[in-house]
């Protein structure tokens, strides 16, 4: 007879811990949901099917496993980044962006004057949109993640000096950080999410300034707003931001990820 591992007891659980739960609708299917504990609902020390908890996104279920977050914390925590430890490659929890709003194509524009400035503004807006898309995808994910600005896709630290210069920012922690928040508010249109779920940290590595935007899971669906269009993105396995265009796909994902959301 196969001996099944006993679910962790209440004394092993605490608010803020990453766990895998079995929700009521997934009982017996083997499908587990990953998330962070917001509240513990079972009063007893043990339960044969697992301690019932509520996750930060509102989902309720019984804890089957505690996730070993040591590897994730090693690459994500601000303390490690301050000491110079950054991810060597992009993964499910980390995405690199060489620039925040700058683009090398700006240097190749063949004209000057008002038309040139309009073209530059368009390029910068497109780069900022891609950044907001990455934040949106992490917010719609059950685990969140971090966007690292000033790091090339191959992991090379480039710094944000060009972004600071083209944006005429007086400093990083104040004017640059406020511009990032304004950009996210423009594209995501969710100020509460930006205030509660976003942390912006600038740091110096190898005499270059980078910025890490830590994104915690959102409590309701996030969209990137472009004109009159709302675009829905999730974190894909590649890893990268994947757009769900089909309304049925969006509905299924939102029902799974935000079960208490009524729209």
C-alpha positions in Angstrom: 0.0 0.0 0.0 1.3 3.4 -0.9 2.0 5.7 2.0 1.0 9.3 1.3 2.9 12.2 2.8 1.0 13.8 5.6 -0.1 17.4 4.9 1.8 20.0 7.0 0.3 20.8 10.3 -0.9 24.2 11.5 2.3 24.9 13.4 4.2 24.8 10.1 2.1 27.4 8.5 2.1 31.2 8.8 0.8 34.2 6.9 3.0 35.1 4.0 4.2 31.6 3.4 4.1 30.2 -0.2 2.1 26.9 -0.4 0.3 24.6 -2.7 -3.4 24.1 -1.9 -6.1 21.9 -3.2 -9.3 23.9 -3.9 -12.7 22.4 -3.5 -13.3 22.4 -7.3 -10.1 20.5 -7.8 -10.5 17.8 -5.2 -9.3 14.5 -6.5 -7.9 15.9 -9.7 -4.3 16.3 -8.6 -4.4 19.9 -9.6 -2.8 22.2 -7.0 -2.9 26.0 -6.8 0.2 28.0 -5.8 -0.1 31.1 -3.7 0.7 33.0 -0.5 -1.2 32.5 2.7 -3.3 35.5 3.8 -5.2 33.7 6.6 -5.4 30.3 8.3 -9.0 29.0 8.6 -8.6 25.7 10.4 -8.3 26.0 14.2 -7.1 22.5 14.9 -3.4 21.6 14.8 -3.9 18.9 12.1 -6.4 17.8 9.5 -6.2 14.6 7.5 -6.9 16.5 4.2 -4.8 19.5 5.1 -5.2 22.8 7.0 -7.6 25.1 5.2 -6.2 28.6 4.3 -7.1 31.6 2.3 -4.5 32.9 -0.2 -3.7 36.5 -1.0 -5.8 36.3 -4.2 -8.9 35.1 -2.3 -8.7 31.4 -3.2 -9.5 28.9 -0.4 -8.2 25.4 -0.1 -6.3 22.8 2.0 -2.5 23.0 2.1 -0.8 20.0 0.6 2.8 21.3 0.3 5.0 24.1 1.6 7.0 25.5 -1.3 10.7 25.7 -0.9 11.3 29.3 -1.8 15.0 29.4 -1.0 16.1 29.4 -4.7 13.6 32.1 -5.5 14.6 34.3 -2.6 18.2 33.9 -3.6 17.6 35.6 -6.9 14.9 37.9 -6.0 15.4 39.4 -2.6 16.5 43.1 -2.4 19.1 42.1 0.1 20.8 39.8 -2.3 20.6 42.3 -5.1 22.1 45.0 -2.9 25.1 42.7 -2.4 25.4 42.2 -6.2 23.7 38.9 -6.5 21.3 39.0 -9.5 19.8 36.3 -11.6 22.1 35.1 -14.3 19.2 34.4 -16.7 15.5 35.2 -16.9 13.1 32.7 -15.4 9.5 32.4 -14.3 10.1 35.0 -11.5 12.5 37.4 -13.3 12.5 39.4 -16.5 15.3 41.7 -17.8 14.7 45.0 -19.6 17.8 46.8 -21.0 15.9 50.1 -20.9 12.9 51.7 -19.2 12.0 54.1 -22.1 15.2 54.5 -24.2 15.8 52.6 -27.4 18.9 52.4 -29.6 16.7 53.2 -32.7 16.5 56.8 -31.4 20.1 57.3 -32.4 19.3 56.3 -36.0 16.5 58.7 -36.6 17.3 60.5 -39.9 15.7 63.9 -39.1 15.5 66.6 -36.5 13.1 69.2 -35.2 9.4 68.7 -34.1 9.0 65.6 -36.3 12.0 64.0 -34.7 10.7 64.7 -31.2 7.3 63.2 -32.1 9.1 60.0 -33.3 11.2 59.9 -30.1 8.1 60.2 -27.9 6.4 57.4 -29.9 9.4 55.1 -29.4 9.7 55.9 -25.7 6.0 55.2 -25.2 6.3 51.8 -26.9 9.3 50.8 -24.6 7.3 51.9 -21.5 4.3 49.9 -22.7 6.5 46.7 -22.9 7.7 47.4 -19.4 4.1 47.8 -18.2 3.1 44.6 -20.0 5.7 42.6 -18.0 4.4 44.1 -14.7 0.8 43.2 -15.8 1.8 39.6 -16.5 3.5 39.2 -13.1 0.5 40.8 -11.3 -1.9 38.3 -13.0 0.4 35.4 -12.0 -0.1 33.5 -8.7 3.5 34.1 -7.6 4.3 37.6 -8.9 7.9 38.3 -9.9 10.4 41.1 -10.6 11.3 43.2 -13.6 14.9 44.3 -13.6 15.6 47.5 -15.6 19.1 48.2 -16.9 20.0 44.5 -17.6 20.2 43.1 -21.1 18.4 39.9 -22.0 21.7 37.9 -21.8 22.2 39.1 -18.2 24.7 41.9 -19.0 24.4 44.8 -16.6 24.0 48.0 -18.8 22.7 50.5 -16.3 20.0 53.2 -16.7 22.1 56.2 -17.3 20.6 56.8 -20.8 17.1 56.5 -19.5 17.9 59.0 -16.7 19.4 61.4 -19.3 16.6 61.2 -21.9 14.0 61.6 -19.2 15.7 64.6 -17.6 15.4 63.0 -14.2 17.0 64.8 -11.4 17.7 61.6 -9.4 16.7 57.9 -9.3 14.8 57.3 -6.1 12.5 60.3 -6.5 11.9 61.7 -10.0 12.8 58.4 -11.8 10.7 56.3 -9.5 7.7 58.6 -9.6 7.9 58.5 -13.5 7.8 54.7 -13.3 4.7 54.8 -11.0 3.0 57.3 -13.4 3.7 55.0 -16.4 2.2 52.0 -14.6 -0.9 54.1 -13.6 -1.3 55.2 -17.2 -1.2 51.7 -18.7 -2.7 49.6 -15.9 -5.2 52.1 -14.5 -5.1 50.5 -11.0 -3.6 52.9 -8.5 -4.4 50.7 -5.5 -2.4 47.9 -7.1 0.6 50.2 -7.7 0.5 51.5 -4.1 0.1 48.1 -2.4 1.7 45.6 -4.7 4.7 47.4 -6.3 8.1 48.0 -4.8 10.8 50.0 -6.6 14.4 49.7 -5.7 17.4 51.3 -7.3 20.9 50.0 -6.6 24.5 50.3 -7.9 26.2 47.2 -9.3 29.6 47.5 -11.0 29.3 51.3 -11.0 26.0 51.1 -12.9 22.5 51.8 -11.6 19.8 49.2 -12.1 16.2 49.1 -10.9 14.2 46.2 -9.6 10.4 46.5 -9.6 9.0 43.7 -7.4 5.5 42.8 -8.2 3.2 40.9 -5.8 0.2 39.0 -7.1 -2.8 41.3 -7.9 -6.2 40.8 -6.2 -8.1 41.4 -9.3 -7.4 41.1 -13.1 -4.9 43.6 -14.6 -5.1 44.9 -18.1 -2.7 47.0 -20.3 -4.8 49.9 -21.6 -3.8 51.0 -25.1 -6.2 53.6 -26.5 -9.7 52.0 -26.2 -8.3 48.5 -26.1 -7.7 46.4 -22.9 -5.0 43.7 -23.3 -4.8 40.8 -20.9 -1.4 39.2 -20.2 -0.2 36.3 -18.1 3.3 35.0 -17.3 4.1 32.2 -19.7 6.4 29.2 -19.3 9.0 30.5 -21.9 9.3 32.6 -19.6 7.7 35.7 -21.1 4.5 37.7 -21.1 1.7 35.9 -23.1 -1.3 37.7 -24.3 -4.7 36.0 -24.0 -6.7 37.4 -26.9 -9.6 35.0 -27.0 -12.3 36.0 -24.6 -13.0 32.4 -23.6 -9.3 31.9 -22.6 -9.4 35.1 -20.6 -12.6 34.0 -18.8 -11.1 30.6 -17.9 -7.9 32.0 -16.6 -9.6 34.7 -14.6 -12.1 32.2 -13.1 -9.1 30.0 -12.0 -6.9 32.9 -10.8 -9.5 35.2 -9.4 -12.4 33.0 -8.3 -14.1 35.7 -6.2 -13.8 38.4 -8.9 -17.3 39.5 -10.2 -16.1 42.0 -12.8 
